[in-house]
Amino acid sequence: MNNIKFVHTGLAASSEEKADRFFIDILGLEKSEPKIIDKKLTQAVFGINDELIMINYRSATVEYEIFVYREYKAPEQQIAHSCVKVNDLKKIVNKCKDACLRVIEVPKGASVVTFISDYDGNLFEVKG
């Protein structure tokens, strides 16, 4: 048996403000103190010759590690996504719609598949 434990999902945002608006205001996660990732490490890992700010947003059951990179743009045809289960799907969907975020709701049998995009185009599947 493999002893693998999920730790976090790493994503990017073009600004700390956009990340806060999504991960705190929409998903209700707690924010850690931002840390600076030095240029040497970001070059070696991501091929980016610039310092990045790294912020963790978490709850008891999920953690996102967000790298703030002012030049970040998600792909136009986003397939990669993170999936989260929430207590009140309708509330999250309404918050996203009120914030003019992209919400995709597709009927699938007796249920609906729901995807949302954050302010930078990162894609999330959301289940109730």
NORGI-V444723 format. One record per residue. N is the residue number from 1. RES is the residue in one letter. PHI is phi in whole degrees, -180 to 180 (* if undefined). Layout:
n:N res:RES phi:PHI
n:N res:RES phi:PHI
This chain:
n:1 res:M phi:*
n:2 res:N phi:-86
n:3 res:N phi:-97
n:4 res:I phi:-105
n:5 res:K phi:-123
n:6 res:F phi:-69
n:7 res:V phi:-108
n:8 res:H phi:-164
n:9 res:T phi:-113
n:10 res:G phi:-98
n:11 res:L phi:-136
n:12 res:A phi:-122
n:13 res:A phi:-141
n:14 res:S phi:-83
n:15 res:S phi:-157
n:16 res:E phi:-64
n:17 res:E phi:-62
n:18 res:K phi:-65
n:19 res:A phi:-63
n:20 res:D phi:-60
n:21 res:R phi:-60
n:22 res:F phi:-84
n:23 res:F phi:-74
n:24 res:I phi:-92
n:25 res:D phi:-71
n:26 res:I phi:-89
n:27 res:L phi:-88
n:28 res:G phi:75
n:29 res:L phi:-87
n:30 res:E phi:-91
n:31 res:K phi:-104
n:32 res:S phi:-89
n:33 res:E phi:-67
n:34 res:P phi:-60
n:35 res:K phi:-123
n:36 res:I phi:-94
n:37 res:I phi:-100
n:38 res:D phi:-69
n:39 res:K phi:-58
n:40 res:K phi:-63
n:41 res:L phi:-71
n:42 res:T phi:-65
n:43 res:Q phi:-67
n:44 res:A phi:-68
n:45 res:V phi:-88
n:46 res:F phi:-110
n:47 res:G phi:72
n:48 res:I phi:-110
n:49 res:N phi:-92
n:50 res:D phi:-161
n:51 res:E phi:-69
n:52 res:L phi:-125
n:53 res:I phi:-92
n:54 res:M phi:-117
n:55 res:I phi:-131
n:56 res:N phi:-99
n:57 res:Y phi:-119
n:58 res:R phi:-150
n:59 res:S phi:-132
n:60 res:A phi:-68
n:61 res:T phi:-122
n:62 res:V phi:-148
n:63 res:E phi:-144
n:64 res:Y phi:-115
n:65 res:E phi:-107
n:66 res:I phi:-107
n:67 res:F phi:-100
n:68 res:V phi:-87
n:69 res:Y phi:-135
n:70 res:R phi:-57
n:71 res:E phi:-96
n:72 res:Y phi:-68
n:73 res:K phi:-141
n:74 res:A phi:-69
n:75 res:P phi:-60
n:76 res:E phi:-63
n:77 res:Q phi:-106
n:78 res:Q phi:-81
n:79 res:I phi:-112
n:80 res:A phi:-61
n:81 res:H phi:-156
n:82 res:S phi:-114
n:83 res:C phi:-117
n:84 res:V phi:-129
n:85 res:K phi:-105
n:86 res:V phi:-120
n:87 res:N phi:-71
n:88 res:D phi:-133
n:89 res:L phi:-59
n:90 res:K phi:-60
n:91 res:K phi:-64
n:92 res:I phi:-64
n:93 res:V phi:-60
n:94 res:N phi:-65
n:95 res:K phi:-60
n:96 res:C phi:-64
n:97 res:K phi:-63
n:98 res:D phi:-63
n:99 res:A phi:-88
n:100 res:C phi:61
n:101 res:L phi:-86
n:102 res:R phi:-72
n:103 res:V phi:-125
n:104 res:I phi:-117
n:105 res:E phi:-124
n:106 res:V phi:-121
n:107 res:P phi:-61
n:108 res:K phi:-142
n:109 res:G phi:64
n:110 res:A phi:-86
n:111 res:S phi:-119
n:112 res:V phi:-130
n:113 res:V phi:-91
n:114 res:T phi:-120
n:115 res:F phi:-125
n:116 res:I phi:-131
n:117 res:S phi:-114
n:118 res:D phi:-81
n:119 res:Y phi:-69
n:120 res:D phi:-111
n:121 res:G phi:92
n:122 res:N phi:-66
n:123 res:L phi:-104
n:124 res:F phi:-133
n:125 res:E phi:-88
n:126 res:V phi:-124
n:127 res:K phi:-118
n:128 res:G phi:-96
